[in-house]
Amino acid sequence: MSFPRASTALSRFTVLDLTRVRSGPTAVRQLADWGANVIKIETPAHLEKGEGPGGPRQGPDFQNLHRNKRSVTLDLKSPQGKAAFLRMVEKADVVVENFRPDVKDRLGIDYESLKTVNKRIVLASISGFGQDGPYRDRPGFDQIAQGMGGLMSITGLPGQGPVRVGIPVADLSAGLFCALGVMTALLEREVSGEGQWVSTSLLQAQIFMLDFQAARWLQAREVPKQAGNNHPTAIPTGVFKTKDGHINIASTGQVMWERCCNAIGAPELLDSPDYKTSALRSKNRDPLNAAIEARTKTKTSAEWIDLFNEVGVPCGPIYSIDQVFADEQVKHLRMAQSGTRPDGSEEVFVGQPFSLSRTKTAIAATPPELGQHTDEVLKEFGFSDGEIAALHEAKVV
């Protein structure tokens, strides 16, 4: 195969990508970045109504989501297109989709249908609210899941009212959990020899991401509230003004609390009856934060960051996005990685957040043009030149 792979880690797997917008493409990007043979199946241009889902194809959002993939156009609503897709399923390992739950049933590409073609196939589905249940057919959107999943009730300043998080956390986490589910199913297939249906939803992912905040309710019957920049349980932890800006300080636990007081030159806080225990520091959070900030305003952010880290108190700057990628540690971690476009120009992408010691990943291919690899891929799946020409003539591809 001439198409460059991003890695050798997953190179034995072929993935048919029917996803759109964000949650599904996030899942498939994980597989593509680690070398899976990902074939993005898209609606032919003459059938697309307006701009395709996911924003402009050359925009940064679409580009970052769809690297390391090839593109095939195929009309799944036509008999010829569906038949061609099922021929591809015969040789594939994974199909990923994030349609509304009823769409795959109408198209005849649900799991029960796919497994009659290939019993080893893994179908991965992401929906807004689940594949069944009373909300099954509702349209899903990240911000709706943030609200229903409780996140907006604990984000923002106390009394501010619901606040949306600045990234589509429900979409992104659903995509990552979907990719994890696919890998789990592929590992299980090595034992059973059979594929299975992996499903998740924006709502499930968002609730899982509540983590300890959800556990506070489920186990202690505490309803968490907005805490602004303060950590809800680890105190004092939050944002503090400095001479030239703001920093984050996290001094949870007695040892860190003592180090913090000594670092800011306020040993009297250790002796105050109002701050003797973690519970008292939580109860008297506001005056405690004010007392700390009275000291932090006397030095620059850089001075405090050096001082706190030297004594072992977690502390760091609060960056704008451009400052994030200018940081020396971020550069060292290679969180910005370049890929070469077909015209020879360079494009920069967000890199993978984990590494393997022997098996590397890279931006091996920038995102494809619509249908760029249609004929090439169909030939790999056994279609003859005549069959491919017939699909073109019927405007199926």
N, C-alpha and C positions, 0 to 999 in steps of 0.2 A: 504494500500500500504506500502510495507516494505522500499521503497526508502526514505531516509531522505530528508525533504524539508528544504530549506535555510531560509524560513520565512513563516508566515501564510498570509501575505498581499495579495498575488495573487494566493493562493493555489487552488482556485476554477477554475482556467483556465488551459487548456491543450494546449500546443504549439508544433507543428510539425516543427522541425528545419531542413531545407534543405540547410542551408547556408554553406559557405566556405570562406577561407582566413581571412578577417578581418572585413569589414563593417557589413556584416550580423551577424557573431558571436558576434560582439559588441552589436548589437541590442538585440539578444536573451539572452546574458549574463545579461542584465538589468532585463529581465523577470524572468530568472532562479534564480538570486540572491535574488529576492523578492518572491520566493516560487512557481512560476508557475511550473506545471508538464511539463517539457521540455524534448522532445524526439528527440534526434539528429539522423536523418536518413542519413546513409552514404552508399557509394558504397561498395558492398561486396569485400573482399580482393582479390579474384581471378579475379575481373574485373578492379581493380585499376591499372593504368599504372604508375609504378614507385611510388615515394613518393607522398602521397596525398597532396592536396593543404593546405597551412597553416604551412608548415614546419614539422620537426620531431614531432611525437606524444608525445614523452617524453620531448621535448624541452620546455623552459620556455614560449615561445610565445603561442604555442598551449595550454599548460596547463593553462595559465592564462585566456585564452578566453573561455574555455569549462568546467569550474567547475560547479557543481550543475546541471548536465544534465545526462540523460541516453542515451546509444547508441544502435541503431537498424540498422542492415544492410538490404538493400532492393534495388533490381534492378528495378528502375522505368521505364527502357526501355523495360522490358518484360511485356507481358499482365498480367501475374500473379502478378508481382510486383506492377504494376499500380493499379490493382484491389484491392490488399491488402492495398495500400496507401489510396485509396478512401474510403475503409471501415473505416480506421482510421479517415479520414476527417469527417465522419458522426458524430463522438463523440468529435471532437476537437473544439477548439475555434479560434485558430490562426494558420496560416501557414506562415512561413517566408522564403523567397528565395532571392538570389542575383545572379542568372544566368544572362546571356545576355537576353534581352527582348524576343527574339524569342524562347528561349529554352523551356520555360514553355508552349508555344503554341504547339511546336512540341511534347512535352510529354503529352499534353492534361490535364495540371494541371493549366491552366489559371483561372482567377477569374470566368468567365462565366461558365466554366465547374465545378468548385468547388461549386459554389452556387446552382447548380442543385442538388448536393448531400446534401448540408447543407446550408440553406439560412442564417444561423447565422454566418457562417465562415467569419473571417477577414483574407484576404490575404495581406501580407506586402512584397513589392518588392523594392529592391535597385539595381540600375543600374549605369553605368558610367555617362551617359548623359541624361537619361530620357527614359520613355517608348515609346515615339514617337518623331517625329521631324527628321531633316536631319542627326543627329549624332546617332540615336537610336541604330544602329548595331555596332558601334565602340566598341572595347574592352576598358574597363575602368581600370584605375590604379591611385592610390593616387597622385603620382607626376605629372601625366598629368593634374589632376584636380587642383592641386596647381598652375600649370602654367596657365591654361586656366581661372581659377577663380581669377587671379590677385594677389594671395598671394606672389608668388616669385618675383614680380616686386616691392614689398614694404618691402621685407626682405633682410637684409644684409647691408653692409656699402655703403654710397653714392658712386655711380660710380663703384661698385664692379661687377655689372652684376647680373643676376637672382640667387637667393639663395633658396634652398629647406629648409623648416622648419624641425627641427630635429625629429618630430613625424609625423605619417600619419594622419594629422589633417582632411583631407577630408574623409578618411575612418571612422575615429572615430566619427566625427560629424554626418556623414550620418547615422551611426548606432544608435547614440543617438536620432537623429530626427525620425528615423524609429520607435524606441521604444516608443517615445512620440506619434507618429501617431497611433500606435497600441492601446495605452492606451486611446487616444481620441476616436478611433473607438469603443472600448469596452464600454466606457461611453455612447456614442451615441446609441449603441445597446440596452442599458437598456431602452431607450425611444421608439425606432423604432421596436425593435425585430429583426432587420436584420443586417447582417454584411456588409462590404464594402471593397473596394480595397484601401490600403494605398500604396503610391509610393513616393519615393524620389530618389535622385541620388547624386553621389559624387560632380558633378558640382554645383548642387543647394545648397548643404550643404556648399561647400566652399565659394560660393558667399555670402550666408547668414552670414557666419562667418566673412566676411570682415567688417560688421557692420558699424561703423562710417566712416571707410575709403571709403566704397561704397557710403555712404550718402554724403560725401564730393563731389563726382562726380555728383551724381544724383541731388542734390539740389543746390550745389554751383559751379558746373562745374570745380572743382579743381581736377587735376590728382595727387594723392599722389605719392610720390617718396620714395626711400630708405632713411631711417633715422638712420640706424645702431642701436646703443643702446639708442639713444635719442628718447623720445616720440615725435611723429610727431606734436602734438598740445599743450601738457602740458609741459611748459619749466620754469625752468630747471628740467628735469627728465631724469635720465640715470645712466650710470656706471661711478664710480669715483675711482681712485687709492687711496689706503691707504698706511700706512707704511708697511703693510705685505700682501697686496692683493688688492681686489676690493670690493666695495659695491654698492648697488642700492640706490639712493635717489630720492624721488618723492615729489617735492615741488610746485605743481601746485596751482595756485590761489594766490592772494595778501597776505592773512594771512600766508599761508605756506611759501611763499617767504620771508616774513619778519622774520619768525621764523628761517628759514634756515640761513639767513645772520647773525642773532644774535648768532646762535648756533656755527657757524664756526668762530666767532669773526671777521666778516667783515662788520660792519655797513656802511662802506663807499660805498659798492655796492648799498645800498638802496638810497644813494644820487646821484649816477651816472646818468647823463641824458641818458646814453645808455640803462639803465635797468629800467626806471621808470614805464613802462607799460608792459603788457604781450606781446603786439605786438613788442615792442622794444627788449624785451628779446629773442623773437623768431628770430628777424632780426640779433641780435648780439649773437647768440647762442654759437658760437665757442669761442670767447674771454671770455664770461661769464663762460662757462664750465671750461676753463683753470684757471680762477681766483678762482673758487670753488675748483678745484683739487689741486691748490697750497696749500690750507689749509688742505684738507683731507689727503694729504700725510704726515702730521705731526703726526698723531695718528694711532693706529691700527684699524682694522675693528671692533673688539669687542668694543673698546672705543667709536667709532663713533655710532655704532648701539645703544648702551645704551644711549648715549647723545641725539641723534636725537629722539629716541622713548620717552625719558623722557619729551622732550619739544613738542611732538606731531607732528613731521615731519616723514612721512612714510619712513622707511629705513630698509634694510635687507641684509643679506649675499647672496653670489652667490655660491650655493652649487654644487658639483658633486653629482651624483645619490646616492652614498653610504652615503654622508653627509646628504642628504635629509632624509633618513630613520633613521639616528642617531640623528636627531633633537628632542628635548624633546616635542615640540608641535606636531610634526608629530606622535610621539609615543602615545601621549595623544589622538590624533584623531583616532588612530588604523587604519592607512592607510596601514599597513602591517598586514595581518591576516593569521593565520595558519589553515590548514586542515589536517586531518589524512588520509593517504593512506591505502588501504586494508591490506598492510603488517605491518601497525602500525607506519610507519615512518611519520614524519611531513613534509609538504610542505607549503611554504609561498607564498601568493598571494597579489595582490593589492586590497585593500578593497574598498567598495562602498563610493562615495564621499558625500552622504547625509544620514541622519538618520531619523527615525520616533520615536516619543516619546514612543509609546506603542508597536509597531510592529518591532521587531528586524530582522536583517539579519545576516547570518553567512556562512562560507564555510562548508556547511553540507556534501558535497561529492566532492572528488577530481575527475578530469576528467576521464571518463570511457575508458576502452579498446574498440577497434573496435568491435561492435556487442555484447558487454558484456551483454546487457539486452534484446536481440532480443526475445527470447522465453517468458520471463517474461512479456514484454510489449504486445506482440501479444495476450497472454492469457487475459490480462486486457481489450483488445479491442474485446474480444469475439471469438477469434480463438480457435478452438478445437485442441487437441493434434494431431489428424490426419491431420488437415489442416496445422498445423505448420510443421509436418514431411514431408508433400508433398512439401512445399515451400523449405525445406532443400534439399530434393531429387532433385528438379528441379534447385537447385543452384540459387534460387531467393534471398535467404537471406544468 
